[in-house]
Amino acid sequence: MHIEQNILDKVNEWLTPAFDVDTQNQIKEMMTTSPKNLEESFYKNLEFGTGGMRGIMGVGTNRINKYTLGKNTQGLSDYLKKSFPGEQLKVAIAYDCRHNSDTLAKVVANVFSANGIKVFLFSEMRPTPELSFAVKHLNCHAGIVLTASHNPPEYNGYKVYWQDGGQLVPPQDGEIIKVIEDLKYSEIQFEANESLIEYIDVAVDNAFIDSTVANASFNTSAEARKNLKIAYTSLHGTSIKMVPKVLEKAGYTDVNIVPEQAEPNGNFPTVVSPNPEEPEALTMALALADKINADIVFGTDPDSDRLGVAVRDNHGKMILLNGNQTMTVMTHYLLEQWRKAGKIQGKEFIGSTIVSTPMMLELASAYNVECKVGLTGFKWIAKFIKDFPELKFIGGGEESFGFMVGDAVRDKDAVGAILLMCEIAAQAKEKGSSVYKELQQMFVDFGFYKEHLISITKKGIEGANQIKQMMIDMREKPVSEINGQRVIMVEDYENSTARNLLTNEMETLSVPKSDVLIYYLEDGSKICARPSGTEPKIKFYFSVNTAIESLDEIPAAEAHLDAKIKTIISEMQLN
């Protein structure tokens, strides 16, 4: 097959002495046996997306390996020195259960230390939210976590955190990427200064546990905590290091762990995907819950920033909540606790994202707080905390099964969110209610919102081009009517425009540019299209709603909303 010259130029660079013999031999092998794989490995450089940099492990510029991560780290080291002249620079590094995460974390630590930067390296795998906490706790200038979240086993990744414990955001991200791009691989300093690498574990663990219990506990009685029966799975990931300890410290004693999934394992052998967004991932936890008659089920992804929740419905059957439902239940509970404590003074806010449920706006209005809505990704919610120091952050979430309680952790945090959901469930059970009943009452009080997500996977070069063309078509030929409802507004975040299709008036969007399109229909429905920043997918988000006056109306209203979503999907030919 023919390989473009720009790809061959990159390949030839990787055959120079700047790269080890094993890397060169792997490339030579691909050149003779798998030119297609060679092309995939070098046709582009890995890019930072909504969740940092993720990719398949292997050799090449489009792969996760010691050289691509070494180059990132060298560039970040240079940027830190320029940003904080004269300071003793400090970084914290954590890693998850994935293959090579520990060795890649050591490579990253070596490069930082070779550049004279003090490194706090976790001695074993830890949840991502603990890294965010550690950055602030140890007064670091930056933090790194080696993780690919819920991606398949062949992936790994590199997430960068700044001084506030939040992920990189503009302008730092663009500035750092430019420094990295201008570097040559031969400039990477791989030789460690071991005296600058300090291993951390128990002391930071205890501080994180104490902080989590303080932030996510709300005067639940000891008896109620003991009476809550919990089924929990870490899906072979890192949350097993912290969740049981946090729940024990908080007083939850009836915690039942899925034994087959408790051992960290980068192959994730018992699930198709280690993603709590996927119902299949919680199959074993649900089976355990039915066996022991648990009240609530929790599952976390490999790096423990996402959580899946299942609760019993009014007939005692376990049902999975979606990310929008869990975030609104938790947000409503936090708002109610703050109101009861007299802490809402009009200077507070909750956080959400443009693809999450509009019900968050209804909650904010009802409790007289702001709802700040940013792009997809928790780094934008963390940025709100930094950008608005005069406002107190209560909590916030996004539809993709993430939530953050308070500001001690500046990323989605399944550890704190699980404890918060336990508080909600324990208090509801004690008063003869349930999480499910609390959610149903919210539909009456704030409107019945129903959301649905479709992910379409398109792999490789051809897939990337197909996704790009889908977005071009939706931009250049926007539909004017869906399901008998006029499209009244189109927000194009790539062009920073909001266009009213009825008046043709244009407004400028104030959030940063992103490849996202949102259609708003005249009945309040919302349809969003967004290519994933970290996976070969394009995602379509649907939100529909209706007003109801009593719990009795829920079944009919739900059937109506389900039918509406189905029709929208059919009309957009996304079946």
N, C-alpha and C positions, 0 to 999 in steps of 0.2 A: 504493500500500500504506500501511497505517497504521503510524506510527512512534511508539513510546512517548515520553511527555513528558520523561522523564529523559534519553533519548538526544538529543532536540531541544535540551534545555538545554545539554548539552555541545557540540553543534554550534554553537549560537548564541555560546557563549563563544569558540569557535575562529574566529568571524567578527568578533571585536573587533580593535582596533589592536595588541594584544599579539602578534598573529600576522602574518607577512609576507603581502604581497599575493598571492604565488604560492600559498601555502597556502589562503588564503581563496577564490581562484578555483577551485582543485581541489575544494574542498568544495561550492561553488555548482554546479559541473559535475555532481558526484555527485547533488546534490539533484534535478536535473532529469532526468538520464539513467540513474542507477543507485541508486535508494533502498535496494535490498537491500545493495549494497556500502557505502553510507553507514552503514546499521545495523550491519553487521559491523565497520566501522572505529571505531564509537563505543559499542557496547553494553556494553563493560566497559573497565577499565583493564588494561594489560599487567601481569602479576604475576611475581614472582620464583619460579622453580621449582627443581628439583634442580641445574640447570646455569646459574643466573642468570636473566636475562630474555631471552627470544627471541620474535620475532614477525615478521610480514610487514612489509616496508618500505612506507611510505605515510603519508598524513595521518590523524590521529585518535588517540584515546586508547588504542586497541587496536592500534596500529601503532608500528613503530620509526621515529623521525624526530628531528629536531633538538630538538623541544620535549619529547617524552617522555624522551629521554636528557638533555636540558638540565635538566629538572626533577629527574631522578634525581641528577644531578651537583650541582645546587644543594643538594638535601637532604643529600647525602653531605658536601658542603663544610660546611654548618651543623653537622652531627653531629660531624665531625672537630674543628671549632673548640671545640665543647662538651666533647669527650672528651679533648683534649690542649691545655688552656688555656696560653697563653704560649709554646708551642713553635712553631718554624718548621716548618710542615707540609710534607710531601713526598709526592707520589704518582708512580707510574710508569704509563704507558699504552702498550699494544701493540694491534695490530690484525691481522686476517688478510686473505685474498685476496678477500673478498666485495665486491660492488658497494657503493660508498659507505663502506666501512670506514675509508678514509683520511680522508675529509672529516668523517665522524661522530666519529672519534678527535680531530680538530682542534677540533671543536665542544666536546667534553668537556674538552680541554686548555684551551680559551679560558675556559670557565666556572670551572674550578678556579683558573686564574691570575687571573681577575677577582675572585676571593674571597681573593686574597693567598696562594695555595698554590703552592709550587714544584712544577713539573711536569717529569718526565723522560719525553719522548715519543720512542718509537722512530722513526727516520727513514724506515724502510720496514717492510713486514709482517714479523712474526716469529712463531714457534711460541708457543702459549699457555704451555707449561712454562717458556720463557725469561722470560716476564713474572713468573711465580711466583718464579723464581730472582732476578730483578732487584729485586723488592720487598725481599727480605732483603739482597741484595748492596749496595743503595744506601740501606739503612736508612730505607725509606719507611714511612709510616703506613698507606698503602693502595695498591691497584693496580687498574687497569681493563683489561680486554681486550675489544675489539669483535670478536665472533665469534658465529656461530650453529652452530658445530661442523659436523655433517654434514647439517644441514637443507637443503631445496631452495634454489635460487638466489635466490628472492624474499625469503628470510629474512635477518635480521641479529640481533645480540644484544649484551648488556652483562653482563659478569661482574665481580663485585667481590671483591677480595682484601684481606685484613687484614694487619697488621704481620708475622705469622708466615709470610706467603706462601701461606696457605690461604684458600679461599673463605669468604665470610661465613657464619656459623652463629649460632644463638641465643646470647645474647639480642640481639646487635648487629643481626641482619637485621630482626627485628621492630621494633626501636627506630628504625632508619633508614627502614624503610618507612612508619612513622607520621609521621616528619618530612616525608618526600616527599609523603605524602597530604595533609598539612596546608598544603602550599605552594600558592600561586597561580602560574599560569604567568607572570604579570606580574612576579613576584619573581625570575625567573631573570636572573642577570647574564651576559650573553653577550659583553660587550666585553672582549677579551683584554688582559692585561698581558704583552706579548711578552717582557719582560725576565725573567719568571719561567718561561718555557718553554725548556728545554734539550733539544736533540736528542741521542739516544744511539744507538750502533750498535756499532762494532768493539770497543771496550774491554769492553763488557758481553758481547758475543758471545764473546770470547776467554776471559773468566772462566767463562762458562757451558760452553763446550767443555771447558776444563780440569777443571771440577768434574764434568762428566758422565763423562769418561774415568776420572777418579780413583774415582768411585763405582761404575761398572759394569764395571770391568776386573778380572779374577781370574787373573793369572799364566798366561795362554794364551801358548804359545810363538809367536815371530814367524813361524815356518814354518807353524804351524797357521792363523794368521790369514791369511797369504798364500794358503793352499790352499783357503780357503772361498770358493766362488763364490756371489755374492749378486745376486738380481734385486730391484729396488726401484722403487716408484712413490710419488710424493707426491700423486697424484690431483688435480693442479692446485693443490695447497695450499702451506702455508708450510714444511713440513718440508724442502723442497728447500734452504732457507736454512741448515739446520744439520746434517741427517743425513749428507750426504756429507763435510762437514768433520770431524764427530766420528769417523766410521769411518776416514777418512784418518789423523787424529791417532792413533787407536788401533792403526793398522797393518793395516787391512783394505784391500787394494789392488784386489781383484777385485770392484768394485761396478758393476753394470750397471743403468743407469737407463732406465726406459721413456720414450723421447724424446717420444712424443706427449702424455704427461701431465706432463712436467717443468715446463712453463710455467704459472705461477699464473694462474688464470682463474676468475672468480666464476660463470661459466656452467656450469662443469664439463662441457664439451662431449662428452667421450668416455664418460661413465658415466650411468646412470639416476639413481644416487644416489652421492655421494662418501663413502660410508660403508663402511669395511672390514669391518663386520659382514655386509654383503650380498655373497654370493659373486660376483655379477656385477661388482662394482667391481674385482676383482682379475683379471678375464679377460685383459687385455693383459699384466699382469705374469706370469701363469702361462704365457702363450704365449711370452713372452721367455725364461722359465726353461727351458721345454722346448727352445727353439731353441739355447740355449747350455749346456744341461745343468747348470743352477744347483742348488746344494744347498738353498737356502732362499729364500723370497719374502717381502718386506715391503711393506705398503701402509699409508698413514696417512690420516687424515681431514684436512679443510682447515686446522684449527688445530693439528694434530699432537699431540693428546693421546691419541688412540686408534690402535692398530695392529692390522692383520691379519697373520697369519703362515701360510704354507704350507710344508710339508716333504715329503720323499719318504718313501713307505711302504716296507714290506719288499720290494715288487716294483718299486721305482723310480718309482712314480707319484706325482705331486704331489697332496697332499690339504690341504685347508684345516683348520686347527685352530680350534676355537671359543674364546671368551674364557675359559671355565673351564679349558680345557686349557692355554692359554698361561700363565695365572696360576699354575696348580699346578706346571707345569714350571719356571717361573722361581723360584717360592717354594721348591720343593724344592732347586733348585740353590743358591740363596742360603743356605738352612739348612745344607746340606752343606758349603759353603765356610766358614761361620761355625763349624761344628762342628770341621772340620779345623784351623782357626786357633785353636781353644781359646777362642773368644769367647762361647760360650753358657754363661752363669753362672746362668741362672734368672731373669734380669732383662731379658729381651728379649720382643718381641712382633711378630707379623705382623698385617696388617689385612685384613678382608674385609667383605662386605655381606650383608644378610639374604636377598637373592635370588641370591647366588652359591653355588657348589658347597660342600656340607658336607665335601668332601675336605680343605678348608683346616683344618678342626678336627682331622682325622686327622693331618695333617702336623705341626700344632702339638704334639699329644700325643706323637707319635713323637720329636720333637726337644726336648721339655721346655721349650717356650716358650708364651707366651699367644697366643691368637687372639682379637683384639677384633673383634666383628662389629657394624657400624653400619647405618644406613639407606642406601638407594641414593644414590650420589654420593660423589665422592672428598673432598668437604669434611669428611665425617664421619671418614674415615681420617686426614686432616690434623689434625682436632680431637683425636683420640686422642693424637697426638704432643705436642700442646700441653698436654693435660689430664694426661698421665702422664710428666712429665719425668724421673722416676726409672727409667723403662723405656727401653731402646734399641730403636728401630724398625729392623727388618731389611728389610722390603719388604711390599707388599700390593697387592691388585688387586680388580677387580670383573668380573663376567661380561661386561659390555658393552665388552670389548676394551681395558681400561685397566689400567695397572700403574705402580707407583712404586718406584724402587730407592733405599732410604735416604731421608734427610729434607732433602736440599739443595733439592729441588723439592717443594712441598707440594700437588701436583695430579697427576693421571695424566699420564704423560710418555712419549710414543712415542719420543722421541730417546734417552733413557737405556735404555728397554726394548729397543729395537732392538739397541743395543750389547750388552746383557746376553744377548739371544737369540743373537747372533753368537758370544759367548764359549762359550755352551752347545753350539752347533752345531759350532764349530771344535774344541773339546776332544773332543766325541763322535766326530767324524769321524777325529780323530787316533788314537783308540784302537780304531777299527774299528766303532764304534757309530753311532747317529744320534739326532736329537731324537725321532723316532717310536719307536725302540726304547727310549729312556729313559722315554718316557711309558707304553709298554706294561708295562715292569717296575714302574712305579709302581702300575699297576692290580693287579698281583700283591701288591705290598708293602702297599698302603694301602686296597685295595678298588676295584672297578671302578665308577666313578661316571659316569653319562651324563646330560647335561642337554639340554633343548630349550626354545626360546622361540617363542611366537606373539605377533605384534603385530597388533592390529585397529585400523585407522584409522577415526575418525569425525569428520568435519570440521564446523566451524561451530557455531552455537548448538544446532542439533538434535543434532549429534554429541556435544557436551558433555553434553547432557541424557541421551542414551542411555547414555553411559559411567557417568554418575552413577547411573542406574537399575540398571545391571548390578551395581555395587558394593552398592547397597541390597539387591537380591535375594539376593546371596551372603551378606550379613550377616544378614538377617532369616530366610532359609531355608537354613541351611547343610546341605550334604549329609552324610549319616551313613556312606555307604559308596561307594567308588569302586574299580572293577576287582576286586570281591570282597574288598577290604580295608577294614576299619573306619577311619573318620577318628577318630583318638584325641585330637587337639589342634587347636584353632583359635586362631591368634594374630591379634588385631585391633589393629593399630597406631594406628588412629584413636581407638579407645577405650582404648588402653593395657592391654588385657586378654589373658590367655592362658587359654583354657577347656578343661579336660580333659573330653571328651565321655563318657568311660567313668565318671568319678566325679563329674562336674559341678563339680569344684573350680575356683576362679578364682585366677589370679595376676595381679599387676600388672607390666606391662612397663616397664623403666626407661629405654628409649630415647625420644627425643622423638616426639610424635605425627606420624603420616603416614598417608595414605590407602592402606593396604596390608593385605591379608588373606593369611594363610598357613595351608594345611591340611597336617597331618602324618598320614600313614597308618601302620598298624601294621607294614608291611613296610619302613619306613624311607623310603618315597617322600615327596616334598615338592612341593606345588603352591602357587604364589604368584600373586596377582592384584594389579596395581598400575597405576593410570592414570599416564601419563607426566606429569612436571612441566613439560615444555618443548615437547611435541608433542601433536597431537590424536589420541592413541592410548591404548588400554588394552593392557597387556602381561601375558601369562600365562607363568610360568616353571615348568618341570617338572624335577625331579631324581629319578632312580631309581638303585638300586645293587644290587650283588650281590658276594659274596666269591668269589674264584677262587684256585686254588693253583698254577697254572702258566700259561705263555704259550699253551700249546696250547688252553686253555679259552676264550681270548678270542673267537674267532669265534662260538661257540655262545652265550656270555654276552652278546655285543653284540646278536645277533639277538633274544634273550630280552628285553633291556632296550628295544630299539626297539619290539618288539611291545607291551610294557607301556605305553610312552609313547603309542603309537597308540590303544590301548584307552582310556586315561585321557582323551585328547582327544575321542574319539568319545562316551564316556559323559557328558562335560561339554558336549557339543553345540557344540564350538568348531571343528568342521571348516570 
